[in-house]
Amino acid sequence: MANAPRRLEILAPLSGVLVPLDSVPDPVFAQKMVGDGVSLDPTSALVLAPMPGKVVQLHDAHHALTISGGGVDLLIHVGIDTVQLRGAGFTPLVAKGDSVAAGQPLLSFDADLVAGRSKSLLTQIVVANMEGVSSVSAARGSAAGGLVEAGRDVVLTIELPARAEAGAEPDAAGREAVFSRPVAIPNAAGLHARPAAMLAAEAKRYSADVRLLRGTDEVNAKSVVAILGLSLKKGDEVRLRATGADASIALAALEELVAQGCGENPDDVPGEAPLEPAAPAAPGRGHKVRAEGEYEGVAASPGLAVGRVLQYRQGEFIVPEEGEGAVKELDKLENALRAARIQVDDLRRQSGDSPRAQILAAHHELLDDPDLTGLATAGLEGGKSAAFAWREAFACYAARLEALDNPLLRERAGDIRDVGRRVLGLLAGAAPGPVVTQAETILIAHELSPSDTAALDRTKVLGFCTATGGGTSHVAILARSLGIPAICGIDEEALNLPDGTLVVLDGAAGVLKRDPGEAELAQARARMAEQSARREAELAAAGDDARTADGQRIEVAANVRNGKEAREAAEAGGEGVGLLRSEFLFDKRDSAPDEEEQFNAYAEVAKAFGPGRRVVIRTLDVGGDKPLSYIPLPREDNPFLGIRGVRVSLERPDLFRVQLRAILRTAPLCGLNVMFPMIAGVDELREARAYLDEERAALGINAPVKVGVMIEVPSAAVLAEVLAPEADFFSIGSNDLTQYTLAMDRGHPRLAKQADALHPAVLRLVGMAAGAAKRHGKWTGVCGGVASDVAAVPVLIGLGVEELSVSVPAIPAVKAAVARFTLAQCRELAQEVLKLSTATEVRARLARLAQ
């Protein structure tokens, strides 16, 4: 006979007025992402336990806690955005793990302090494990707007299903497993290595056992390798199952993480685009030789190189099969894993913000992977040595990934082998040696690990080819960041080329030519010499001010993310910072950087150029398309047209004011310019500037501070005549301006090539904005990608642009492009291309200038 449903009544934790949850000014609660319940506008400041149970979670900021009891996980969250107070004004009266009785004091808070420094005192009482309850409803007599007394009045009635007599999945403490709702994988390339690592890292933060389910398949959600083994593709439906004290809390966080793409923009395809257009190349291995003496592969990194073949084959470690007992061998394995983590962490610190650092972060996750280490540990029980068991474990997992039908996941097998060999070398007492090369080498290998690639001697290795991998592999990403021409997935016949064979490697075309004739060699060397001479001349002149051929001053500044890049820009001839992307300081963390951390970062950039040099700092530019975990935003059908750029700052004045104070404090160190992103009209500019003026007055900043508008919304260009009197400068964000003007997503696989900033419609808007600024005595710059396009330089100058902010490597070439034309020639060219109809026609006209 079935047991009867159970009912649980929840008391008011505070006295006050009840408020419907869907009216709370926080989408995470209003949209019931955490769970269902009620909100309360408090008139008391002592939070009482609304039910008996155990404190299973107490936030470090002491503004929120969760009580578990009777099959319900109940979250009490005091205030909106109170996490930003970092505990100020809150006093916890219990600790995590404490058992509490209904009505027992849990925490107290300073109502005046918290109310004055947060968005609202509204307190949410929410059932976090909705999958474990039948219904949640307001108790009779406690309708919204009604007054309730803490510890006396019932605010919620929760109906629970009858206790299961069989078929439940309790953990060791008798708790039943809870399940998430079905979630469709949103990532364009599926759940590949980086989002899988993000999911596993987040799952490890909880004590609950968490499983990822697809149909009948089930894997450990704390294991990167296990997640990859599911080969999840875009649109695949998954669920999460958790068992343990914090299971419901874990599920709420992980379900949202998966739905949002696990830290990856769902529309992004991993890997970097080639630095120049690549000719189509046949995918996969074993394809036919393209022509006599030519081998074809996938264009991985552009560039031309002439050299001699050196075949590289990784040496094998000789390890004993039998061990010296499971306890001793486990100690060896744990020591080797610990040493490998230290090595990887050291390499990550040395790599800064480079692509190599991201790859090493994924390697660190693999070293902590419970399924991989678990398989090795199981081998020890069979009497095997640590080295033998580890080698079998990582070889097994690599082979499993290579058997999948997802090319991105197949390419990750190389990462597992790379990590595996690092640990194996430590167990064997010898790390794999570096790749030994000689001058003018074209390296050919069946496979190169990311570690091998990063260690290549660039003075000797002119290029490389691998039979494995593709354009999105970590090896390809590293090759592009290092500037090494490379081909991946080359025909395996190339592995039989004798050492010393003369070859020409064309990384952009994905073609390796053996035994080139004299004419082919001469042509290749002439192209290389021309490119080299041009680069040297540009570098030699990069320290000079940028001027047109008739002496008109054009400032060439740099787009940077941090102090390191700013110093590199100064060394490359950059004349200042035209765009400091401050959002990189806010990314990949659990909470916003405080004022001091931000100031130190901005000051480091300012000091790279010194007083008087212009430094343009863009305020936080995030939104639905590039979200931050600690700034919850509602899901939007089109995040590019939603809460983005300055709109986020205006919705979060607490964060905005902290950033503005940190930026303003750098005014004595440089020629400070503050720029607001995504301004659509003068009202947004006025509101943002008012915050800036208030903080400037509060700090007593007397040094000059200029305020600018990033022109990336067509309405801003059309209203430039209205905006110019209220701004000190304009900077054209050509990437977004192009996609908004042409209604083409610049990341769209089919439309991206057409989303060209040299389209006449975009150029007209640039000219409109620059002309309005000029008439009001203000300057206009361009900080988008088109500024780094040397072909576009004379057109932009002709349209009235006075500053070009470019990527650091492009600084010498852009300065050289400025010097090739007079101002009159630039203006004449600009008027000519504005009369053309398409971007193709514009580019064809500019191509004739280079002939």
JOLIN-V375006 format. One record per residue. N is the residue number from 1. RES is the residue in three letters. SS is DSSP state (hx for helix, st for strand, lp for the rest). D_FIRST is the distance of its C-alpha to the first C-alpha in Angstrom with 1 decimal. Layout:
n=[N	N]
res=[RES	RES]
ss=[SS	SS]
d_first=[D_FIRST	D_FIRST]
This chain:
n=[1	2	3	4	5	6	7	8	9	10	11	12	13	14	15	16	17	18	19	20	21	22	23	24	25	26	27	28	29	30	31	32	33	34	35	36	37	38	39	40	41	42	43	44	45	46	47	48	49	50	51	52	53	54	55	56	57	58	59	60	61	62	63	64	65	66	67	68	69	70	71	72	73	74	75	76	77	78	79	80	81	82	83	84	85	86	87	88	89	90	91	92	93	94	95	96	97	98	99	100	101	102	103	104	105	106	107	108	109	110	111	112	113	114	115	116	117	118	119	120	121	122	123	124	125	126	127	128	129	130	131	132	133	134	135	136	137	138	139	140	141	142	143	144	145	146	147	148	149	150	151	152	153	154	155	156	157	158	159	160	161	162	163	164	165	166	167	168	169	170	171	172	173	174	175	176	177	178	179	180	181	182	183	184	185	186	187	188	189	190	191	192	193	194	195	196	197	198	199	200	201	202	203	204	205	206	207	208	209	210	211	212	213	214	215	216	217	218	219	220	221	222	223	224	225	226	227	228	229	230	231	232	233	234	235	236	237	238	239	240	241	242	243	244	245	246	247	248	249	250	251	252	253	254	255	256	257	258	259	260	261	262	263	264	265	266	267	268	269	270	271	272	273	274	275	276	277	278	279	280	281	282	283	284	285	286	287	288	289	290	291	292	293	294	295	296	297	298	299	300	301	302	303	304	305	306	307	308	309	310	311	312	313	314	315	316	317	318	319	320	321	322	323	324	325	326	327	328	329	330	331	332	333	334	335	336	337	338	339	340	341	342	343	344	345	346	347	348	349	350	351	352	353	354	355	356	357	358	359	360	361	362	363	364	365	366	367	368	369	370	371	372	373	374	375	376	377	378	379	380	381	382	383	384	385	386	387	388	389	390	391	392	393	394	395	396	397	398	399	400	401	402	403	404	405	406	407	408	409	410	411	412	413	414	415	416	417	418	419	420	421	422	423	424	425	426	427	428	429	430	431	432	433	434	435	436	437	438	439	440	441	442	443	444	445	446	447	448	449	450	451	452	453	454	455	456	457	458	459	460	461	462	463	464	465	466	467	468	469	470	471	472	473	474	475	476	477	478	479	480	481	482	483	484	485	486	487	488	489	490	491	492	493	494	495	496	497	498	499	500	501	502	503	504	505	506	507	508	509	510	511	512	513	514	515	516	517	518	519	520	521	522	523	524	525	526	527	528	529	530	531	532	533	534	535	536	537	538	539	540	541	542	543	544	545	546	547	548	549	550	551	552	553	554	555	556	557	558	559	560	561	562	563	564	565	566	567	568	569	570	571	572	573	574	575	576	577	578	579	580	581	582	583	584	585	586	587	588	589	590	591	592	593	594	595	596	597	598	599	600	601	602	603	604	605	606	607	608	609	610	611	612	613	614	615	616	617	618	619	620	621	622	623	624	625	626	627	628	629	630	631	632	633	634	635	636	637	638	639	640	641	642	643	644	645	646	647	648	649	650	651	652	653	654	655	656	657	658	659	660	661	662	663	664	665	666	667	668	669	670	671	672	673	674	675	676	677	678	679	680	681	682	683	684	685	686	687	688	689	690	691	692	693	694	695	696	697	698	699	700	701	702	703	704	705	706	707	708	709	710	711	712	713	714	715	716	717	718	719	720	721	722	723	724	725	726	727	728	729	730	731	732	733	734	735	736	737	738	739	740	741	742	743	744	745	746	747	748	749	750	751	752	753	754	755	756	757	758	759	760	761	762	763	764	765	766	767	768	769	770	771	772	773	774	775	776	777	778	779	780	781	782	783	784	785	786	787	788	789	790	791	792	793	794	795	796	797	798	799	800	801	802	803	804	805	806	807	808	809	810	811	812	813	814	815	816	817	818	819	820	821	822	823	824	825	826	827	828	829	830	831	832	833	834	835	836	837	838	839	840	841	842	843	844	845	846	847	848	849	850	851]
res=[MET	ALA	ASN	ALA	PRO	ARG	ARG	LEU	GLU	ILE	LEU	ALA	PRO	LEU	SER	GLY	VAL	LEU	VAL	PRO	LEU	ASP	SER	VAL	PRO	ASP	PRO	VAL	PHE	ALA	GLN	LYS	MET	VAL	GLY	ASP	GLY	VAL	SER	LEU	ASP	PRO	THR	SER	ALA	LEU	VAL	LEU	ALA	PRO	MET	PRO	GLY	LYS	VAL	VAL	GLN	LEU	HIS	ASP	ALA	HIS	HIS	ALA	LEU	THR	ILE	SER	GLY	GLY	GLY	VAL	ASP	LEU	LEU	ILE	HIS	VAL	GLY	ILE	ASP	THR	VAL	GLN	LEU	ARG	GLY	ALA	GLY	PHE	THR	PRO	LEU	VAL	ALA	LYS	GLY	ASP	SER	VAL	ALA	ALA	GLY	GLN	PRO	LEU	LEU	SER	PHE	ASP	ALA	ASP	LEU	VAL	ALA	GLY	ARG	SER	LYS	SER	LEU	LEU	THR	GLN	ILE	VAL	VAL	ALA	ASN	MET	GLU	GLY	VAL	SER	SER	VAL	SER	ALA	ALA	ARG	GLY	SER	ALA	ALA	GLY	GLY	LEU	VAL	GLU	ALA	GLY	ARG	ASP	VAL	VAL	LEU	THR	ILE	GLU	LEU	PRO	ALA	ARG	ALA	GLU	ALA	GLY	ALA	GLU	PRO	ASP	ALA	ALA	GLY	ARG	GLU	ALA	VAL	PHE	SER	ARG	PRO	VAL	ALA	ILE	PRO	ASN	ALA	ALA	GLY	LEU	HIS	ALA	ARG	PRO	ALA	ALA	MET	LEU	ALA	ALA	GLU	ALA	LYS	ARG	TYR	SER	ALA	ASP	VAL	ARG	LEU	LEU	ARG	GLY	THR	ASP	GLU	VAL	ASN	ALA	LYS	SER	VAL	VAL	ALA	ILE	LEU	GLY	LEU	SER	LEU	LYS	LYS	GLY	ASP	GLU	VAL	ARG	LEU	ARG	ALA	THR	GLY	ALA	ASP	ALA	SER	ILE	ALA	LEU	ALA	ALA	LEU	GLU	GLU	LEU	VAL	ALA	GLN	GLY	CYS	GLY	GLU	ASN	PRO	ASP	ASP	VAL	PRO	GLY	GLU	ALA	PRO	LEU	GLU	PRO	ALA	ALA	PRO	ALA	ALA	PRO	GLY	ARG	GLY	HIS	LYS	VAL	ARG	ALA	GLU	GLY	GLU	TYR	GLU	GLY	VAL	ALA	ALA	SER	PRO	GLY	LEU	ALA	VAL	GLY	ARG	VAL	LEU	GLN	TYR	ARG	GLN	GLY	GLU	PHE	ILE	VAL	PRO	GLU	GLU	GLY	GLU	GLY	ALA	VAL	LYS	GLU	LEU	ASP	LYS	LEU	GLU	ASN	ALA	LEU	ARG	ALA	ALA	ARG	ILE	GLN	VAL	ASP	ASP	LEU	ARG	ARG	GLN	SER	GLY	ASP	SER	PRO	ARG	ALA	GLN	ILE	LEU	ALA	ALA	HIS	HIS	GLU	LEU	LEU	ASP	ASP	PRO	ASP	LEU	THR	GLY	LEU	ALA	THR	ALA	GLY	LEU	GLU	GLY	GLY	LYS	SER	ALA	ALA	PHE	ALA	TRP	ARG	GLU	ALA	PHE	ALA	CYS	TYR	ALA	ALA	ARG	LEU	GLU	ALA	LEU	ASP	ASN	PRO	LEU	LEU	ARG	GLU	ARG	ALA	GLY	ASP	ILE	ARG	ASP	VAL	GLY	ARG	ARG	VAL	LEU	GLY	LEU	LEU	ALA	GLY	ALA	ALA	PRO	GLY	PRO	VAL	VAL	THR	GLN	ALA	GLU	THR	ILE	LEU	ILE	ALA	HIS	GLU	LEU	SER	PRO	SER	ASP	THR	ALA	ALA	LEU	ASP	ARG	THR	LYS	VAL	LEU	GLY	PHE	CYS	THR	ALA	THR	GLY	GLY	GLY	THR	SER	HIS	VAL	ALA	ILE	LEU	ALA	ARG	SER	LEU	GLY	ILE	PRO	ALA	ILE	CYS	GLY	ILE	ASP	GLU	GLU	ALA	LEU	ASN	LEU	PRO	ASP	GLY	THR	LEU	VAL	VAL	LEU	ASP	GLY	ALA	ALA	GLY	VAL	LEU	LYS	ARG	ASP	PRO	GLY	GLU	ALA	GLU	LEU	ALA	GLN	ALA	ARG	ALA	ARG	MET	ALA	GLU	GLN	SER	ALA	ARG	ARG	GLU	ALA	GLU	LEU	ALA	ALA	ALA	GLY	ASP	ASP	ALA	ARG	THR	ALA	ASP	GLY	GLN	ARG	ILE	GLU	VAL	ALA	ALA	ASN	VAL	ARG	ASN	GLY	LYS	GLU	ALA	ARG	GLU	ALA	ALA	GLU	ALA	GLY	GLY	GLU	GLY	VAL	GLY	LEU	LEU	ARG	SER	GLU	PHE	LEU	PHE	ASP	LYS	ARG	ASP	SER	ALA	PRO	ASP	GLU	GLU	GLU	GLN	PHE	ASN	ALA	TYR	ALA	GLU	VAL	ALA	LYS	ALA	PHE	GLY	PRO	GLY	ARG	ARG	VAL	VAL	ILE	ARG	THR	LEU	ASP	VAL	GLY	GLY	ASP	LYS	PRO	LEU	SER	TYR	ILE	PRO	LEU	PRO	ARG	GLU	ASP	ASN	PRO	PHE	LEU	GLY	ILE	ARG	GLY	VAL	ARG	VAL	SER	LEU	GLU	ARG	PRO	ASP	LEU	PHE	ARG	VAL	GLN	LEU	ARG	ALA	ILE	LEU	ARG	THR	ALA	PRO	LEU	CYS	GLY	LEU	ASN	VAL	MET	PHE	PRO	MET	ILE	ALA	GLY	VAL	ASP	GLU	LEU	ARG	GLU	ALA	ARG	ALA	TYR	LEU	ASP	GLU	GLU	ARG	ALA	ALA	LEU	GLY	ILE	ASN	ALA	PRO	VAL	LYS	VAL	GLY	VAL	MET	ILE	GLU	VAL	PRO	SER	ALA	ALA	VAL	LEU	ALA	GLU	VAL	LEU	ALA	PRO	GLU	ALA	ASP	PHE	PHE	SER	ILE	GLY	SER	ASN	ASP	LEU	THR	GLN	TYR	THR	LEU	ALA	MET	ASP	ARG	GLY	HIS	PRO	ARG	LEU	ALA	LYS	GLN	ALA	ASP	ALA	LEU	HIS	PRO	ALA	VAL	LEU	ARG	LEU	VAL	GLY	MET	ALA	ALA	GLY	ALA	ALA	LYS	ARG	HIS	GLY	LYS	TRP	THR	GLY	VAL	CYS	GLY	GLY	VAL	ALA	SER	ASP	VAL	ALA	ALA	VAL	PRO	VAL	LEU	ILE	GLY	LEU	GLY	VAL	GLU	GLU	LEU	SER	VAL	SER	VAL	PRO	ALA	ILE	PRO	ALA	VAL	LYS	ALA	ALA	VAL	ALA	ARG	PHE	THR	LEU	ALA	GLN	CYS	ARG	GLU	LEU	ALA	GLN	GLU	VAL	LEU	LYS	LEU	SER	THR	ALA	THR	GLU	VAL	ARG	ALA	ARG	LEU	ALA	ARG	LEU	ALA	GLN]
ss=[lp	lp	lp	lp	lp	st	st	st	st	st	st	lp	lp	lp	lp	st	st	st	st	lp	hx	hx	hx	lp	lp	lp	hx	hx	hx	hx	lp	lp	lp	lp	lp	st	st	st	st	st	st	st	lp	lp	lp	st	st	st	lp	lp	lp	lp	st	st	st	st	st	st	lp	lp	lp	lp	lp	st	st	st	st	st	st	lp	lp	st	st	st	st	st	st	st	st	st	lp	hx	hx	hx	hx	lp	lp	lp	lp	st	st	st	lp	lp	lp	lp	lp	lp	st	st	lp	lp	lp	lp	st	st	st	st	st	lp	hx	hx	hx	hx	hx	hx	hx	lp	lp	st	st	st	st	st	st	st	st	lp	lp	hx	hx	hx	lp	lp	st	st	st	st	lp	lp	lp	lp	lp	lp	lp	lp	st	st	lp	lp	lp	lp	lp	st	st	st	st	st	st	st	lp	lp	lp	lp	lp	lp	lp	lp	lp	st	lp	lp	lp	lp	lp	st	lp	st	st	lp	lp	lp	st	st	lp	lp	lp	lp	lp	lp	lp	lp	hx	hx	hx	hx	hx	hx	hx	hx	hx	hx	hx	lp	lp	lp	lp	lp	st	st	st	st	st	st	lp	lp	st	st	st	st	lp	lp	lp	hx	hx	hx	hx	hx	hx	lp	lp	lp	lp	lp	lp	lp	st	st	st	st	st	st	st	lp	lp	lp	hx	hx	hx	hx	hx	hx	hx	hx	hx	hx	hx	hx	hx	lp	lp	lp	lp	lp	lp	lp	lp	lp	lp	lp	lp	lp	lp	lp	lp	lp	lp	lp	lp	lp	lp	lp	lp	lp	lp	lp	lp	lp	lp	lp	st	lp	lp	st	st	st	lp	st	st	st	st	lp	lp	st	st	st	st	st	st	st	st	st	lp	lp	lp	lp	lp	lp	lp	lp	lp	st	lp	lp	lp	hx	hx	hx	hx	hx	hx	hx	hx	hx	hx	hx	hx	hx	hx	hx	hx	hx	hx	hx	hx	hx	hx	hx	hx	hx	hx	lp	lp	lp	hx	hx	hx	hx	hx	hx	hx	hx	hx	hx	hx	hx	hx	lp	lp	hx	hx	hx	hx	hx	hx	hx	hx	hx	hx	hx	hx	lp	lp	st	lp	hx	hx	hx	hx	hx	hx	hx	hx	hx	hx	hx	hx	hx	hx	hx	hx	hx	lp	lp	lp	lp	hx	hx	hx	hx	hx	lp	hx	hx	hx	hx	hx	hx	hx	hx	hx	hx	hx	hx	hx	hx	hx	hx	lp	lp	lp	lp	lp	lp	lp	lp	lp	lp	lp	lp	st	st	st	st	st	lp	lp	lp	lp	hx	hx	hx	hx	hx	lp	lp	lp	lp	lp	lp	st	st	st	st	st	st	lp	lp	lp	lp	lp	lp	lp	hx	hx	hx	hx	hx	hx	hx	hx	hx	lp	lp	st	st	st	st	lp	lp	lp	hx	hx	hx	hx	hx	lp	lp	lp	lp	lp	st	st	st	st	st	lp	lp	lp	lp	st	st	st	st	lp	lp	lp	hx	hx	hx	hx	hx	hx	hx	hx	hx	hx	hx	hx	hx	hx	hx	hx	hx	hx	hx	hx	hx	hx	hx	hx	lp	lp	lp	lp	lp	st	lp	lp	lp	lp	lp	st	lp	st	st	st	st	st	st	lp	lp	hx	hx	hx	hx	hx	hx	hx	hx	hx	lp	lp	lp	lp	lp	st	st	st	st	st	lp	hx	hx	hx	hx	lp	lp	lp	lp	lp	lp	lp	lp	hx	hx	hx	hx	hx	hx	hx	hx	hx	hx	hx	hx	hx	hx	hx	lp	lp	lp	lp	st	st	st	st	st	lp	lp	lp	lp	st	lp	lp	st	lp	lp	lp	lp	lp	lp	lp	lp	lp	lp	lp	lp	hx	hx	hx	lp	lp	st	lp	hx	hx	hx	hx	hx	hx	lp	hx	hx	hx	hx	hx	hx	hx	hx	hx	hx	hx	hx	lp	lp	hx	hx	hx	lp	st	st	st	st	st	st	lp	lp	lp	lp	lp	hx	hx	hx	hx	hx	hx	hx	hx	hx	hx	hx	hx	hx	hx	hx	hx	hx	hx	lp	lp	lp	lp	lp	lp	st	st	st	st	st	st	lp	lp	hx	hx	hx	hx	hx	lp	hx	hx	hx	hx	hx	hx	hx	lp	lp	st	st	st	st	lp	hx	hx	hx	hx	hx	hx	hx	hx	hx	lp	lp	lp	lp	lp	lp	lp	lp	lp	hx	hx	hx	lp	lp	lp	lp	lp	hx	hx	hx	hx	hx	hx	hx	hx	hx	hx	hx	hx	hx	hx	hx	hx	lp	lp	lp	st	st	st	st	lp	lp	hx	hx	hx	hx	lp	hx	hx	hx	hx	hx	hx	hx	hx	hx	lp	lp	lp	lp	st	st	st	st	lp	hx	hx	hx	hx	hx	hx	hx	hx	hx	hx	hx	hx	lp	lp	lp	hx	hx	hx	hx	hx	hx	hx	hx	hx	hx	hx	hx	lp	lp	lp	lp	hx	hx	hx	hx	hx	hx	hx	hx	hx	hx	hx	lp	lp]
d_first=[0.0	3.8	6.5	9.3	12.5	15.3	18.9	22.1	25.5	28.6	31.9	35.3	37.0	40.4	42.0	43.2	42.6	39.5	40.3	38.2	37.4	38.9	42.3	42.7	45.8	44.2	42.6	40.2	38.5	39.4	38.0	34.8	35.5	34.2	31.3	30.6	31.6	34.6	38.2	40.3	44.1	44.6	47.0	46.2	46.6	44.2	40.8	38.1	34.6	32.2	29.2	28.8	28.6	30.9	33.9	33.4	36.3	39.6	42.1	45.6	47.0	44.8	44.0	40.4	37.5	33.8	31.3	27.9	25.1	21.5	21.0	24.1	27.6	30.0	33.5	36.4	39.5	42.7	45.2	46.1	48.0	48.2	47.6	51.3	52.3	51.3	50.2	53.1	52.2	48.8	48.1	44.8	43.7	40.8	40.7	38.2	35.7	36.0	33.0	33.5	32.4	32.0	35.5	37.3	40.3	39.8	43.1	46.1	48.5	52.0	51.3	54.9	55.3	52.0	52.6	56.2	55.4	52.3	51.3	49.0	47.1	44.0	41.1	37.9	34.4	32.2	28.7	29.8	26.4	25.5	23.5	21.0	20.5	19.4	22.4	25.5	27.4	30.2	29.4	30.8	34.4	34.9	36.3	38.7	42.1	40.7	41.8	39.3	39.9	38.9	36.3	35.6	34.6	31.3	32.1	28.9	25.2	22.8	19.3	17.3	14.2	10.9	11.7	11.4	9.8	12.3	15.2	16.6	20.3	21.2	24.8	26.4	25.7	21.9	22.3	20.6	23.0	24.0	25.6	28.6	29.2	31.1	34.8	37.8	40.5	43.5	46.3	49.0	49.3	45.7	44.4	47.6	48.8	49.5	46.3	44.3	46.1	45.4	41.6	41.6	43.8	41.5	38.3	40.1	40.4	36.8	35.2	32.0	31.7	32.2	31.9	33.4	31.6	33.2	31.1	30.1	33.0	32.3	35.0	35.8	36.7	39.1	41.2	43.9	44.4	40.8	40.6	43.9	42.5	40.1	43.3	41.7	43.7	44.1	41.3	38.8	35.3	33.7	30.9	30.8	28.0	28.4	26.9	28.4	29.4	31.4	29.3	29.0	32.7	33.7	31.8	33.4	36.8	36.5	35.1	38.0	40.4	39.5	39.6	43.1	44.4	44.2	47.5	49.3	50.4	48.2	51.3	53.4	54.1	54.7	58.2	61.5	63.5	66.7	69.6	71.5	70.7	70.0	70.8	67.9	67.1	65.2	61.8	60.7	62.7	65.0	66.5	70.1	73.1	74.2	77.9	80.4	79.9	77.1	73.5	70.8	67.7	65.6	67.7	66.1	68.8	72.1	75.6	78.4	79.6	82.2	81.9	81.5	78.4	76.8	73.9	71.3	69.0	66.7	67.4	64.7	63.8	64.3	61.4	60.6	57.5	56.9	56.0	56.8	53.3	50.1	50.7	54.2	53.5	50.6	53.1	55.6	53.0	52.0	55.6	56.5	53.7	54.8	58.4	57.5	55.7	58.8	61.0	58.9	58.8	62.6	63.1	60.8	62.9	66.1	64.8	64.3	62.6	63.6	61.4	61.8	60.0	56.9	56.9	57.2	54.2	52.1	53.5	52.5	48.9	49.1	50.4	47.2	44.9	42.1	41.6	45.3	45.9	42.8	44.0	47.4	45.9	43.9	47.3	48.7	46.2	47.9	51.2	52.7	55.0	53.9	56.3	55.2	51.5	52.1	54.3	51.7	48.9	50.9	52.4	49.0	47.7	51.0	50.8	47.3	48.4	51.5	49.4	47.7	48.9	49.3	53.0	52.3	49.8	52.1	54.8	52.6	52.9	56.3	55.0	52.7	55.7	57.9	55.6	55.1	58.9	59.4	57.1	58.4	62.0	61.1	59.5	62.6	64.9	66.5	65.5	66.3	69.8	70.8	71.9	75.6	77.6	81.2	83.0	82.2	79.1	76.7	73.7	71.7	68.4	65.5	63.4	64.3	61.7	61.7	63.3	66.0	66.7	67.0	69.4	71.8	75.4	76.3	80.0	79.7	76.7	77.6	74.4	71.8	69.8	66.5	64.9	61.4	60.0	60.6	61.6	58.5	58.4	59.0	62.4	63.5	62.5	64.5	67.5	67.7	67.6	70.3	72.4	72.5	72.9	70.1	68.6	65.2	63.9	67.5	68.4	68.0	71.5	72.6	71.3	74.2	76.9	79.4	79.8	82.7	82.3	83.5	80.9	80.3	76.8	75.9	72.6	72.4	72.8	70.8	73.7	75.5	79.1	80.7	84.5	85.4	89.0	91.6	91.1	87.3	87.8	90.4	88.2	85.2	87.3	89.0	85.7	84.5	87.9	87.8	84.3	85.3	88.6	86.9	84.3	87.0	89.2	86.3	85.3	88.9	89.1	85.7	87.1	89.3	88.3	87.1	89.7	90.6	93.8	95.7	94.3	91.4	89.0	85.4	82.9	80.7	77.7	74.5	70.8	69.2	65.9	67.2	70.3	70.6	70.9	73.3	75.6	75.5	76.4	79.3	80.6	80.3	82.4	79.9	81.5	78.5	74.8	74.1	70.3	68.3	64.7	63.1	59.5	59.7	59.8	56.4	54.7	52.4	51.5	48.7	50.9	54.2	57.4	59.0	62.5	64.3	62.8	63.6	67.1	67.8	66.7	68.8	71.7	71.7	72.2	74.8	76.8	77.0	79.5	80.8	82.2	83.4	81.4	78.9	75.2	72.7	69.2	66.5	63.8	60.2	59.5	55.8	53.2	50.4	52.2	52.7	50.2	50.0	46.6	47.6	48.8	45.7	46.8	44.9	44.3	47.1	47.6	51.2	51.6	55.4	55.6	53.4	53.4	55.9	59.1	60.6	57.8	55.4	58.1	58.5	54.8	54.7	57.9	56.8	57.0	60.0	62.1	61.5	62.6	65.6	66.8	66.6	68.5	71.1	71.9	73.3	76.0	78.8	78.1	78.6	79.3	75.8	74.4	70.9	69.3	66.4	64.3	63.1	65.2	65.1	67.3	69.5	66.8	64.8	68.0	69.0	65.6	65.5	69.1	68.5	66.0	68.6	71.4	69.4	68.6	72.1	73.6	71.2	72.3	76.0	76.4	80.0	80.2	80.1	76.7	76.6	73.6	72.8	70.6	68.9	69.7	66.8	65.6	68.0	68.1	69.6	72.4	73.1	73.2	75.2	78.1	76.0	74.3	77.5	79.1	76.0	75.6	77.9	77.0	74.8	73.1	71.9	68.5	69.4	66.0	63.9	66.9	67.1	63.5	63.3	66.7	66.0	62.2	61.6	59.2	61.4	58.5	57.8	58.4	60.5	62.1	63.0	66.4	67.3	66.3	69.8	71.3	74.7	73.6	76.3	73.8	72.7	76.3	77.2	74.6	75.9	79.5	78.4	76.8	79.7	82.3	80.8	80.6	84.2	85.4	83.9	85.3	82.0	81.2	78.6	77.0	74.6	71.8	69.8	70.0	73.0	75.2	75.0	76.1	79.8	80.4	79.1	81.2	84.4	82.4	80.5	83.8	85.4	82.7	83.5	81.1	82.7	80.0	78.0	75.1	74.2	72.3	74.2	75.3	76.7	79.0	82.2	81.8	81.2	84.2	86.3	85.2	86.2	89.7	90.3	90.8	92.8	91.1	93.0	91.8	88.2	88.6	90.2	87.4	84.7	86.3	86.6	83.0	81.7	83.4	81.4	78.3	75.8	74.9	76.1	79.6	79.7	78.9	81.4	84.1	83.2	83.3	86.9	87.8	86.9	89.1]
